Amino acid sequence: MRNIKIIDQDILDQDLQGYVYFLSHNFDFAILNKACQQLYKPLKEAIKNRGFTGKSQSSLVLLGINNDNPVYIILLGLGDLDKKSLNIEDYRRTVGELVKIAQTNKIKSIGFNMPDPLIMDISYRRLAQETSTILHKAAYHFDKFINSPERKIKFDFDIFISLPENISDIEKNNVKDGINSGISIGNAINKTRYFCDMPPSELTPTIFANKAQELAKEYENLTCKIFNESEIIEMGMGGLAGVSRGSTEECKLAILEYNYAPEYAPTVAIVGKGITFDSGGLSLKPAKAMESMKDDMAGAAVVISVMELIAQFKPKINVIALAPMSENMPSGSALKPGDIVRFYNGKTAEVLNTDAEGRLVLADALSYAVANYNLSAIIDLATLTGDCAHFLGPYYAGIMGNDQNLIQKIIQNSYKSGDRVWQLPLDEDYHKAITSKIADMSNIGNPLYRAGAITAAFFLKNFVDNIPWVHIDTAGVAFNVPEIPYLKPGATGYGIRLLIDLLMDWQ
């Protein structure tokens, strides 16, 4: 997308290739009087003949003429316009459908009137931010390795957004600020998706860690520390080092810091799992299950990209991002089922399955964060368990933790941001499932307890002490989410919107 421009005139006063109308269910046809006169006289009859009524997420594309040039008339249904039925997610998906239409028809310039934010119970600034975020998010397509021009569906276009005549100058500035914030968020989401969609041999732990280092060089309010494998071993991070043993690639621990005011401001740590490829190790995955395992570093990609937004938006808190990065590969030197690893905090785990590796690398990163920072809270994101993906499907991440206030805050932010979560129990009954007879714990749960997503969270709970902590299992939502217009096959960038909303509104 080239530009998003705010205009004071009606969109029909602009010379565009596409004119867009967001319409409520059973809308008043008088809204389209000017379009009928200027673009297509039998417009109302065509709409009735095609059966378009403005139902939620419905669309209709018609052709018209403006100044002797062919133009597209794009009608998008918002559904019933009341606060109970029209939420911001309906609007997001409608904007996503608009981008699909523009890309399919190669429309170079599009205009629309900004809907009334009151019908979605949000501000002008927030609506503008959501609009530009989704415009960018929906336009993403990973085509780096596609040579055929006809298969490159990305298409650049200009967007013209018309504001109401009676809008105040203050609200105009709020809209502009919202548009700019949304562009930054959309770009961060797409950068995260790009990292996840890259072939695993082209985003190794070393290459990935270098991306974090480059980010810190770009922003003077960020600092970065990269621990290499020898340092990781020396520090006693047996989980991260152990997972890396089977690979020819070194593991890394990347830490990005944003300090607002270390003396008194809250400090929040965000930790992301960074397995750049997960074969399962010696507990080898089936071949089909490996196809999307380049995405097993989605949590790390999210926390790194969130730090870029933090550097731009400058919240009044301190934020620390930790990304343990490794490949989980089988070889003669690989971690073996039956091995015992010792973590940074001194605790030990019996490794019964080397495919339960994410919790091993997160354990060291969590331990390091707790030991080295005065934390107000710690949040980890990880594509951790297939069990969570099977339980919740592709639309909700699982959330568990030791602090209900923090959990509730994240749940509320999840509906606002669109990155939705669903709370799973973390009752002490499940803790028995990870008991080991020869170590402090085992890295998989006893099959009698089932509930693999919950027992994995109990494993992580051993490494956060009494710090308010939340674990978000993104296994089902980080990759290949179907039937959402602003997402294409591949990585989703789940977690960027959730975390940036949470951190910017931190109390």
C-alpha positions in Angstrom: 0.0 0.0 0.0 1.4 3.4 -1.0 -0.5 6.0 1.1 -3.4 6.5 3.4 -4.7 10.1 3.0 -7.3 12.0 5.1 -9.5 14.3 3.0 -12.2 16.8 3.9 -14.2 16.4 0.6 -16.7 13.7 -0.3 -15.1 10.7 -1.9 -17.1 11.4 -5.1 -15.2 14.7 -5.5 -12.0 12.7 -5.9 -10.9 11.1 -9.1 -10.5 7.5 -8.0 -10.7 3.9 -9.4 -12.8 2.6 -6.5 -15.6 4.1 -4.4 -16.4 2.2 -1.2 -19.6 2.3 0.9 -19.8 0.7 4.4 -23.5 0.0 4.7 -25.7 -1.2 7.6 -28.1 -4.1 7.3 -31.3 -3.0 5.5 -29.7 0.4 4.9 -31.5 3.5 3.5 -30.9 3.7 -0.2 -30.9 7.5 0.1 -27.2 7.1 1.2 -26.4 6.1 -2.4 -28.3 8.9 -4.2 -25.1 10.8 -5.2 -23.4 7.6 -6.3 -26.5 6.8 -8.4 -26.4 10.2 -10.1 -22.6 10.3 -10.7 -21.4 6.7 -11.1 -24.2 4.3 -12.1 -27.9 5.4 -12.5 -29.5 1.9 -12.0 -27.3 1.3 -8.9 -30.3 0.7 -6.6 -31.9 -1.7 -9.0 -28.7 -3.6 -9.4 -28.2 -3.9 -5.7 -31.8 -5.2 -5.2 -31.4 -7.7 -8.1 -28.1 -9.0 -6.6 -29.8 -9.4 -3.1 -27.3 -7.3 -1.2 -28.8 -6.1 2.1 -25.7 -5.0 4.1 -25.5 -8.1 6.2 -22.3 -8.4 8.3 -19.2 -9.2 6.2 -21.2 -9.3 2.9 -19.9 -7.5 -0.2 -21.0 -6.5 -3.7 -18.7 -5.1 -6.5 -20.3 -3.3 -9.4 -18.9 -1.2 -12.3 -19.7 2.4 -13.0 -18.4 5.4 -15.0 -16.9 8.6 -13.6 -15.5 11.3 -15.9 -15.7 8.8 -18.7 -13.5 6.4 -16.9 -14.6 2.9 -15.6 -14.7 2.7 -11.8 -15.5 0.1 -9.2 -18.4 0.6 -6.8 -17.7 -1.6 -3.7 -20.5 -2.2 -1.2 -19.5 -3.7 2.2 -22.0 -4.9 4.8 -21.5 -3.9 8.4 -24.6 -5.7 9.7 -27.0 -4.3 12.3 -25.7 -1.0 13.6 -26.0 -1.2 17.3 -23.3 -1.6 20.0 -24.5 -5.0 20.9 -24.2 -6.6 17.4 -21.5 -4.5 15.7 -18.1 -4.9 17.3 -14.8 -3.8 16.0 -13.9 -7.3 14.8 -16.8 -7.1 12.3 -15.3 -3.9 11.0 -11.8 -5.4 10.8 -13.0 -8.3 8.7 -14.9 -5.9 6.4 -11.8 -3.9 5.9 -9.9 -7.1 5.2 -12.5 -8.0 2.5 -12.0 -4.6 1.0 -8.2 -5.2 0.6 -8.9 -8.6 -1.0 -11.3 -6.9 -3.5 -8.7 -4.2 -4.3 -5.9 -6.8 -4.8 -8.0 -9.1 -6.9 -9.1 -6.3 -9.2 -5.8 -4.3 -9.1 -7.6 -1.1 -8.1 -4.9 1.6 -7.6 -7.0 4.2 -5.7 -9.9 3.7 -3.3 -11.9 6.1 -1.2 -14.5 5.7 1.6 -16.2 7.7 4.3 -15.0 6.8 7.8 -17.9 5.1 9.7 -19.2 6.6 12.9 -17.0 5.2 15.7 -19.8 5.5 18.2 -21.6 2.5 16.6 -18.6 0.5 17.7 -18.3 2.1 21.1 -14.7 3.4 20.3 -13.0 6.7 19.7 -12.1 8.2 16.3 -8.4 7.7 17.1 -9.0 4.0 17.8 -11.1 3.5 14.7 -8.4 5.1 12.6 -5.8 2.9 14.1 -7.8 -0.2 13.5 -8.4 0.9 9.9 -4.8 1.4 9.0 -3.6 -1.7 10.9 -5.9 -4.0 9.0 -5.3 -2.3 5.7 -1.6 -3.2 6.1 -2.2 -6.5 7.7 -4.6 -7.7 5.0 -2.3 -6.6 2.2 0.6 -8.8 3.4 1.6 -11.7 1.2 4.8 -13.7 1.5 6.1 -13.9 -2.0 9.8 -13.6 -1.6 10.5 -16.9 -3.3 7.8 -16.7 -6.0 9.2 -15.7 -9.4 6.0 -15.8 -11.5 4.6 -12.3 -11.6 1.0 -13.5 -12.0 1.3 -15.3 -8.6 2.4 -12.2 -6.8 -0.9 -11.0 -5.5 0.5 -8.0 -3.6 -0.7 -4.7 -5.2 0.0 -1.2 -4.1 -2.9 1.2 -3.9 -3.8 4.6 -2.3 -6.5 4.9 0.3 -8.5 8.2 0.7 -10.5 8.4 3.9 -13.2 11.2 4.0 -14.1 12.5 7.5 -17.5 14.0 8.4 -18.0 17.7 7.7 -18.7 18.6 11.4 -15.7 16.8 12.8 -13.5 19.0 15.1 -9.9 19.9 14.5 -9.0 17.9 17.6 -10.7 14.8 16.3 -9.0 15.3 12.9 -5.6 15.2 14.6 -6.7 12.2 16.6 -7.6 10.4 13.3 -4.2 11.3 11.9 -2.4 10.0 15.0 -4.5 6.9 14.9 -3.7 6.3 11.2 0.0 6.6 11.9 -0.1 4.3 15.0 -2.0 1.7 13.0 0.6 1.9 10.2 3.3 1.2 12.7 1.4 -1.7 14.3 0.5 -3.2 10.8 4.2 -3.0 9.8 5.3 -4.7 13.0 2.7 -7.5 12.5 3.9 -8.0 9.0 7.5 -8.0 10.0 6.7 -10.7 12.5 4.9 -12.7 9.9 7.8 -12.3 7.5 10.2 -13.8 10.1 7.9 -16.7 10.7 7.3 -17.4 7.0 11.0 -17.4 6.1 12.5 -20.8 5.4 14.1 -22.2 8.6 17.6 -22.4 7.0 17.4 -18.7 6.2 16.4 -17.7 9.8 18.7 -19.6 12.1 19.2 -18.6 15.7 22.3 -16.6 14.8 20.5 -14.7 11.9 17.4 -14.2 14.2 19.5 -12.8 17.0 21.2 -10.4 14.6 17.8 -9.0 13.7 17.3 -8.1 17.4 20.7 -6.5 17.4 19.9 -4.5 14.3 16.7 -3.2 15.9 18.6 -1.9 18.9 21.0 0.0 16.6 18.0 1.6 14.9 16.4 3.0 18.1 18.5 4.9 20.6 16.1 4.0 23.4 16.6 0.3 23.0 19.6 -1.8 24.1 20.4 -5.4 23.2 22.4 -8.1 24.7 23.0 -11.4 22.8 24.3 -14.4 24.8 26.1 -17.0 22.6 26.1 -20.8 23.2 29.3 -20.9 25.3 28.0 -18.1 27.5 24.6 -19.9 27.8 26.4 -23.1 28.9 28.6 -21.2 31.4 25.6 -19.5 32.9 24.0 -23.0 33.6 21.1 -22.7 31.1 20.9 -26.4 30.6 17.5 -26.3 29.0 18.4 -23.9 26.2 21.8 -25.5 25.7 20.3 -29.0 25.8 17.8 -28.4 23.1 20.5 -27.0 20.9 22.8 -30.0 21.3 21.5 -31.9 18.2 21.9 -28.9 15.9 25.0 -27.6 14.0 23.5 -24.1 14.7 24.4 -22.3 18.0 21.6 -21.3 20.4 21.3 -17.7 21.4 19.5 -15.7 24.1 18.5 -12.2 22.8 17.5 -9.6 25.3 16.1 -6.2 24.3 15.5 -3.5 27.0 13.5 -0.3 26.9 14.0 1.8 30.1 11.6 4.6 30.8 12.6 5.3 34.4 14.3 2.4 36.2 14.0 3.9 39.6 10.3 3.9 40.0 8.5 2.7 36.8 6.9 -0.8 36.6 9.0 -3.3 34.7 7.3 -5.9 32.6 9.2 -8.8 30.9 7.8 -10.4 27.8 9.3 -13.7 26.8 8.9 -15.5 23.5 9.8 -19.0 22.4 12.3 -19.0 19.5 12.7 -22.5 18.1 13.6 -21.6 14.6 12.9 -25.2 13.5 11.5 -28.0 15.5 12.0 -31.5 14.2 11.1 -33.0 17.6 14.7 -33.9 18.2 15.2 -37.7 18.8 11.5 -37.9 19.7 11.0 -37.2 16.0 7.8 -35.6 14.7 5.9 -37.2 11.8 6.9 -35.6 8.5 3.5 -33.9 8.1 3.8 -32.3 11.5 7.1 -30.7 10.6 5.7 -28.6 7.7 4.9 -25.6 9.8 7.6 -26.0 12.4 9.6 -23.0 10.9 6.9 -21.1 12.8 7.9 -22.4 16.2 9.7 -19.1 16.8 6.6 -17.0 16.5 6.7 -16.0 20.2 10.2 -14.7 19.8 9.3 -12.8 16.6 6.4 -11.2 18.4 8.3 -9.9 21.4 11.1 -8.6 19.2 8.6 -6.7 17.0 6.7 -5.4 20.0 9.9 -3.8 21.2 10.1 -1.9 18.0 6.7 -0.5 18.7 7.7 0.2 22.3 10.6 2.2 21.1 8.3 4.3 18.8 5.4 4.7 21.2 7.5 5.3 24.4 5.2 3.9 27.2 5.8 5.1 30.8 7.0 1.6 31.9 10.2 -0.4 31.5 9.9 -3.4 29.1 12.3 -6.3 28.8 12.0 -8.8 25.9 13.8 -12.1 26.2 13.9 -14.5 23.2 15.6 -17.9 23.7 16.5 -19.1 20.2 17.5 -22.7 19.2 17.0 -25.4 16.6 15.6 -28.8 17.9 17.3 -31.4 15.7 18.2 -35.1 15.9 21.8 -36.1 15.8 24.4 -38.2 17.7 24.9 -35.4 20.1 21.2 -34.6 20.6 19.4 -34.5 23.9 18.1 -38.0 24.7 14.9 -39.2 26.3 16.0 -40.0 29.9 18.5 -37.2 30.1 18.3 -34.7 33.0 18.9 -31.0 32.5 19.7 -28.3 35.1 18.2 -24.9 34.5 19.5 -21.4 35.3 17.6 -21.3 38.6 19.2 -24.6 39.7 16.0 -26.8 39.2 16.3 -30.0 37.3 14.0 -31.8 34.8 13.9 -35.3 33.4 13.5 -35.1 29.7 11.0 -37.8 28.7 10.2 -36.4 25.3 12.6 -34.2 23.3 9.7 -32.8 21.4 8.6 -31.0 24.6 11.5 -28.6 24.0 9.8 -25.2 24.2 9.3 -25.3 27.9 13.0 -26.2 28.3 14.2 -23.0 26.6 11.5 -20.8 28.2 12.5 -22.1 31.6 15.9 -20.7 31.3 14.7 -17.4 29.9 12.0 -17.0 32.6 14.6 -17.8 35.3 17.0 -15.3 34.0 14.4 -12.6 33.8 13.3 -13.2 37.4 16.8 -13.3 38.8 18.1 -10.2 37.0 15.3 -7.7 36.9 12.9 -6.2 39.5 9.8 -7.3 37.7 6.2 -6.2 38.2 5.0 -8.9 35.8 6.2 -11.5 33.3 4.3 -12.7 30.2 5.4 -15.4 27.9 4.1 -16.3 24.5 4.8 -19.7 22.9 3.6 -22.1 20.2 3.9 -24.6 23.0 1.4 -27.5 22.8 -0.7 -29.2 20.1 -3.1 -29.9 22.9 -4.0 -26.3 23.2 -4.5 -26.0 19.4 -6.8 -29.0 19.4 -8.7 -27.8 22.4 -9.3 -24.2 21.3 -8.9 -24.4 17.5 -7.5 -21.5 15.5 -9.3 -18.5 16.9 -8.3 -18.3 20.6 -5.0 -18.7 22.4 -4.9 -20.4 25.8 -4.1 -18.3 28.8 -3.0 -19.5 32.3 -1.1 -17.9 35.1 -0.6 -17.3 38.8 -2.3 -13.9 39.0 -6.0 -13.5 38.2 -5.9 -9.7 38.0 -3.2 -9.9 35.3 -5.1 -12.7 33.5 -8.3 -10.6 33.6 -6.5 -7.5 32.3 -5.2 -9.6 29.3 -8.6 -11.1 28.6 -10.1 -7.7 28.4 -7.4 -6.4 26.2 -7.7 -9.5 24.0 -11.2 -8.6 22.9 -10.3 -5.0 22.3 -7.2 -5.9 20.3 -8.6 -8.8 18.3 -5.9 -11.3 19.5 -8.3 -13.3 21.6 -7.5 -15.6 24.6 -9.4 -18.1 26.6 -8.5 -19.0 30.2 -7.7 -22.6 31.1 -7.5 -23.8 34.7 -4.2 -24.1 36.5 -5.4 -26.0 39.6 -2.8 -27.7 41.8 -4.4 -31.1 41.0 -2.6 -30.9 37.6 0.8 -30.2 39.2 1.2 -33.8 40.1 1.3 -34.7 36.5 4.9 -33.4 36.0 6.4 -35.2 39.1 9.6 -37.1 38.4 11.1 -39.8 40.6 14.7 -38.8 39.6 14.5 -35.0 39.1 12.6 -32.0 40.3 10.1 -32.5 37.5 9.6 -34.1 34.1 9.2 -32.2 30.9 5.9 -34.0 29.9 2.9 -34.8 31.9 1.8 -38.2 33.1 -0.7 -39.4 30.5 -3.2 -40.2 33.3 -3.7 -36.5 33.7 -4.0 -35.7 30.0 -4.4 -31.8 29.7 -1.0 -31.3 28.0 -1.4 -27.5 27.7 -2.1 -27.2 31.4 0.7 -29.5 32.5 3.1 -27.6 30.2 2.1 -24.3 32.0 2.7 -26.0 35.4 6.2 -26.8 34.2 6.8 -23.1 33.4 5.3 -22.0 36.8 8.4 -23.5 38.4 10.5 -20.7 37.0 8.7 -17.5 37.8 8.8 -17.5 41.6 6.1 -15.2 43.0 6.2 -12.7 40.2 2.7 -12.1 38.6 3.0 -14.3 35.5 0.8 -15.2 32.6 1.5 -17.9 29.9 -0.1 -17.6 26.5 -0.1 -20.8 24.4 -0.4 -19.6 20.8 0.0 -23.0 19.0 -3.4 -22.8 17.3 -3.4 -19.1 16.4 0.1 -18.3 15.1 -0.1 -20.0 11.7 -2.7 -20.8 9.1 -5.8 -19.4 10.7 -8.7 -19.9 8.2 -11.7 -17.8 7.1 -10.6 -14.4 8.4 -10.5 -11.9 5.5 -7.5 -10.0 6.8 -5.3 -13.1 7.1 -3.7 -15.2 4.3 -2.2 -18.7 4.7 1.0 -18.6 6.7 1.9 -16.7 9.9 -0.6 -14.4 11.6 1.5 -12.1 13.8 -0.8 -13.0 16.7 0.2 -11.3 19.9 1.5 -7.9 18.6 -1.9 -6.2 19.0 -2.5 -7.8 22.4 0.8 -6.9 23.9 1.1 -3.4 22.6 -2.4 -2.6 23.9 -1.6 -4.1 27.2 1.8 -2.4 27.6 0.6 1.0 26.4 -2.3 0.9 28.9 -0.4 -0.5 31.8 -1.4 0.8 35.2 
